[in-house]
Amino acid sequence: MEMNIQDIQLETRRKAIKRLIAYRNMLGMSQKDIADKIGVSRPNITRFESEDYNPTIDMIVKIADCMNLDVEINFLERDKNIPAGKEK
């Protein structure tokens, strides 16, 4: 079944948030630690982690940066039969 754009956006956001939470936990950092480092309130981090709002790329980069992580965005072709860069 093909996903619509809203489902794709939600799933992409969910994956990014889960990975950031996993790193935060692995580093033993609290939501307050993250909030203090990036200059927002702890409830903002709670809303971010519970997917209550759509974070900007800037917010994701700030959170990643305070955990010494780089953000890399990859674009993957859905149709594996078409070489990258070729038009349908």
Secondary structure by P-SEA (a helix, b strand, c coil): ccccaaaaaaaaaaaaaaaaaaaaaaacccaaaaaaaacccaaaaaaaaaccccccaaaaaaaaaaacbbbbbbbbbccccccccccc
